[in-house]
Amino acid sequence: MTHRQAGKVALRDYAKKHGIQIPPGFNTADSYGGPARELCKRVQRKNRIKMSGDLTPETLVKVGPYLPGSMPQRATWAMRIVEGPLEVWGNNHGPYVQEIQRLGSELGEGDWPWCAAAVSWALRSAGWQHWRAFVKGEAEAWVPAWVDAARARKYGMSIAPWYTARNGDAIAFQFDSDPHHDHIGFTLGRPNLTSGTVHTIEGNTSRTNVGSQADGAGLWRRQREAKPPHVIIRFS
């Protein structure tokens, strides 16, 4: 299944659950044409969201629980759906960046790095039952808070060995000699046990190894080292 198909499944199932009429011609094929945009607008109208027809971060908070798979897998679908160069007004600024900051953190919009807010927003969109307690009790925009909570086995989180990583685990990166982890994203599957690498999707990173890895301009799929000092966080 592609991210477009996953998004259309979520729109369809949300519409069925909430009595929204599905427009003629709508299907879950691998495209996002007029009928899908019209259905998205109907969902947005019901929720008083700007009717763009796009699966925006705010729209995904509503329909995300209807994405396919387990809760962590739904979080990665949400990230896949908005993947791209999200900073359009300068560092840490852009319409989707502001939505992600506002929806993923109690800090609201601002000139601060948003990688952890993207993880938080995606988990909220996926229906993570501990989301509200986590953002009330922790510094949700600070990556070490995620690692500390997982080590303490709070909010249904735990630390998993790197070689058991799977789709929907979070991965906290330590890129420098500072003892604190400074970047976070999701793993998209099992690691390569020979190379020690894993495919990921991350907010506030660069598309390639050129540019800042922890304060970049978009939300992108990457290939990363999975071994310590990086940490795999699992959600139950």
MIDO-365144 format. One record per residue: residue in three letters; x, y negated, z of N, C-alpha, C in turn. Coordinates in steps of 0.05 Angstrom, whole numbers, plus 5000, padded with zeros to 4 digits. Example, Ala and Ser with C-alpha at 12.3 -4.5 7.8 and 13.67 -1.06 7.14 Angstrom:
<rs>
ALA526451145156524650905156526450665156/SER525750455142527350215143525849995157/
</rs>
This chain:
<rs>
MET501750245000500050005000501849755000/THR501049554985502449304984501249105005/HIS502648885009501648685028499048555018/ARG498848534991496348424980493948604985/GLN494448864981492249064987491549065016/ALA493649055034493049045062491448805070/GLY492048575059490548335065487648355056/LYS487248475033484548505022482948705038/VAL484148915048482849105066481948955091/ALA483648785102482948635126480548455121/LEU480648305099478348135092475748295089/ARG475948515074473548675070472348775096/ASP474048895113473049015138472048805157/TYR473448575158472448355175469748265165/ALA469448235139466848145127464648345134/LYS465148595131463148795138462348785167/LYS464248745184463748745213462148495221/HIS462548275207461248015215459047925196/GLY458148105179455848045163456347835141/ILE458747825130459447635109459147785082/GLN457647665064457247795038459847805022/ILE460348035011462748074995462048004966/PRO463647824954462947734927463247944906/PRO461647924884461948114862464748124851/GLY465648364844468248394832470548434852/PHE469848404878471948444898472748734899/ASN475348794900476449064904479049034919/THR480249264926482749264941485049334923/ALA484849274897487049324879489349134885/ASP491649184873494149034880494148764865/SER492448594873492348324862490748154882/TYR490947894879489447714897488147494879/GLY486047584866484747404847482347254858/GLY480647164840478346994848476547114869/PRO475647364866473747474886475047494914/ALA477647554915478947564941479147284953/ARG479747094937479946814947477246714956/GLU475146794942472446714950471646844976/LEU472347104980471747235005473347105028/CYS475847045022477446905043476246645051/LYS475146495031473946235038471446275055/ARG469946485050467546545066468346615095/VAL470446765098471546825125472446565138/GLN473846405123474846145134472545965142/ARG470445955125468145785132466845875158/LYS466546135161465346235186466946155210/ASN469546145207471346085230472245795231/ARG471145625214471845335214474745295209/ILE475845445191478645425182478545285154/LYS480545125148480744995122480445205100/MET478545155082477845365062479745345038/SER482145455042484145455021483845705003/GLY482645915013482646164999485146335003/ASP487046225017489546365023489446495050/LEU490846715053491046845079493146695096/THR492346475107494146305123494646435150/PRO496646335165497046445192494546425210/GLU493046205208490646175224488546375215/THR488246425190486346625180487146905189/LEU489646965189490547225197490147285227/VAL490047075243489347115272486547235274/LYS484747165255482047265255481847545243/VAL483047575219482647835205484848035210/GLY487047945223489348125228488748385242/PRO486848385261486248645274485048855255/TYR484248765231483148945211485149035190/LEU487648945193489749045176490249335181/PRO491349485162491649775165493849845186/GLY493550075198495650185215495350125244/SER497450195259497550145288498049845293/MET497749765318498149485324500849375315/PRO503049515321505649405311505849395281/GLN504649595268504649595238503049365227/ARG500849305240499149075231500748815234/ALA502448795255504048555258505948515235/THR507148735225509048715202507548645177/TRP505048745174503448655150502948355151/ALA502248255174501847965176504247805168/MET506647895176509047765168509547795138/ARG509048025127509348065098507547885082/ILE505147835092503147675077504047385074/VAL505347275094506246995093509146965085/GLU510447185078513347175072513946965050/GLY516046815055516846615035518346385047/PRO518946175031520445945040518545745054/LEU518145775080516045635094516745355103/GLU519345295105520045015113520044835088/VAL518244655087518044475063518344185070/TRP518444115095518743835104521343795119/GLY523243965116525743955131525844175152/ASN528044175167528544385186526244415206/ASN525244665208523144745226520444595221/HIS520044505196517544365190516344475164/GLY513744505164512244595141509544685151/PRO507444675134504744745143504545015157/TYR505645225145505545485158507245505183/VAL509545355183511245355207509745235230/GLN508345015225506844885247504645065257/GLU503245205239501145395247502245615264/ILE504545725255505745945269506645855297/GLN507845625299508645515326506145485344/ARG504045365333501745305349500245565357/LEU500145755339498545995344500146205359/GLY502846195358504546395371505646305398/SER505346045405506545945429504845745442/GLU505145715468503745505483505245245481/LEU507545245468509044995465507744815444/GLY506244935425505144775404507144705382/GLU506344535364508044465341510344285351/GLY512744315338514944155346517544225331/ASP519544065335522144105321523844305337/TRP522844555337524344765351524245025335/PRO526345195337526545435321524145625327/TRP523145755306520545895308520646195303/CYS523046315305523246605300521546765320/ALA521746695346520246835367517346775365/ALA516646525358513846455354512646615331/ALA514146675310513146835288512447115298/VAL514247235314513647505325511147495343/SER511047285359508747255377506147215362/TRP506247045341503847005324503047265310/ALA504947405299504247655285503047865304/LEU504047885328502948075348500147985356/ARG499747725359497047625365495147685342/SER496047645318494347715295493648005293/ALA495548175302495148465301493348565324/GLY492648385343490948465365492448575389/TRP494848485393496448575417494948495442/GLN494148695458492548645481493948485503/HIS496648485503498148345523498948065515/TRP498047975491499147725481498647485500/ARG496247455509495647215526497147225552/ALA497347465564498847485589501847425585/PHE502847515562505647475556506247175553/VAL504747035537505346755533504746585558/LYS502946685575502446545600504746585620/GLY505946825619507946895639510846875632/GLU511346845605514146845596514746605579/ALA517246555575518146345556518146465528/GLU515846475516515346625492516946535467/ALA517846295467519446195444522446235448/TRP523246365470526046405476526646705475/VAL528346785456528747075451529547235476/PRO531347135493532047295517529647365534/ALA527447205534525147275549523847535539/TRP523947575513522847825502524548065510/VAL527148025509528948245517528648305547/ASP528548105564528248145592525648285599/ALA523448205586520848325591520848625582/ALA522148685560522348955551524049125570/ARG526149015580527849165599526349215625/ALA524649035632523049065656520449235651/ARG520049315626517749475618515149335625/LYS515049075619512648915624511148895598/TYR508448845600506748795577506749025556/GLY507149265566507249495548509649505530/MET511849355537514249345522516449515535/SER518249615518520549765529522849745509/ILE525149825517527549845500527750125488/ALA528250135462528550395449531350415437/PRO532450655436535050695423534950605394/TRP537150485384537050365357536450575336/TYR537350825340537051025320534251145319/THR532451055337529651135336527850915326/ALA529050695317527450465307525450555286/ARG523050425287520950495268519450245260/ASN517750265240516250045230514549915253/GLY514949655258513449515279514949475305/ASP517249595308518949515331519949235326/ALA520349095348521848835346524748895349/ILE526448715337529248745340530348465347/ALA531748455370532948205380535948215373/PHE536848005359539547995349541347825367/GLN543847915369545947755382548147715361/PHE548347475350550147425328552847315337/ASP553147235362555647105370556447215397/SER558447095409559547195435557947115459/ASP555946945455554146865476552647115486/PRO552347165512551047415521548147425515/HIS546847195509544047195504543347255475/HIS541247405470540247455443539047195432/ASP539447145407538746875396536946885372/HIS535947115364534247135340532547395343/ILE530147395330528447635333526647665308/GLY526047905301524347975279523148255284/PHE522148375263521048645264522648835246/THR522849085254523949285236521649385218/LEU522449475194520549565174520749855168/GLY522050005185522350295180524650405196/ARG525350655190527450795203530150675195/PRO532150675213534850585205536250795189/ASN538250705174540150875161542150965181/LEU542151215189543951305210546851315202/THR547451315176550151305167551351025168/SER549850835157550850555157550150405182/GLY548150495197547350355221545650115215/THR544550095191542949865184539949925183/VAL538349715183535449755182534249515167/HIS532049565153530549355140528849215160/THR528748945158527248785177525648575163/ILE523948435178522648195168522747995191/GLU523647745185524247545206523347265198/GLY522447115217521946835212524346665219/ASN524446425208526546235214529346345208/THR529546465185532146575176532646495147/SER534946565137535646515109535046765093/ARG534646715067533946945050536247135046/THR538647035047541047205043542947145067/ASN545347255065547347215086548646945084/VAL547946785064548846505061546846335076/GLY547846155094546145985110545746095137/SER544345945154543846025182542146275183/GLN542946465198541446715201539346685223/ALA539646495241537746465264536346195264/ASP536746035242535445775240535245705210/GLY534045885195533845855166531245725158/ALA530545745133528345585122525845755115/GLY525946015121523646175112523146415129/LEU521246575120520546835132521147035111/TRP523147215116524147385095524647665105/ARG524547855086525548125091528548125089/ARG529848275107532848275107533748565112/GLN536348615109537548855118539648785139/ARG539448905162541048825185542449065198/GLU544549005213545749195231543749245253/ALA543349505260541349575281542649645308/LYS545149695308546549785332546849565353/PRO547449635378548049435399550449265389/PRO550449005397548848885418546048815411/HIS545148865386542348825380540649015396/VAL538148935401536349095418533749155404/ILE532849405405530349485394528149475416/ILE525949325411523749295430521349445418/ARG520149615435517849775426515349685441/PHE513149685427510549615439508749855440/SER507649905463505850135467502950045463/
</rs>
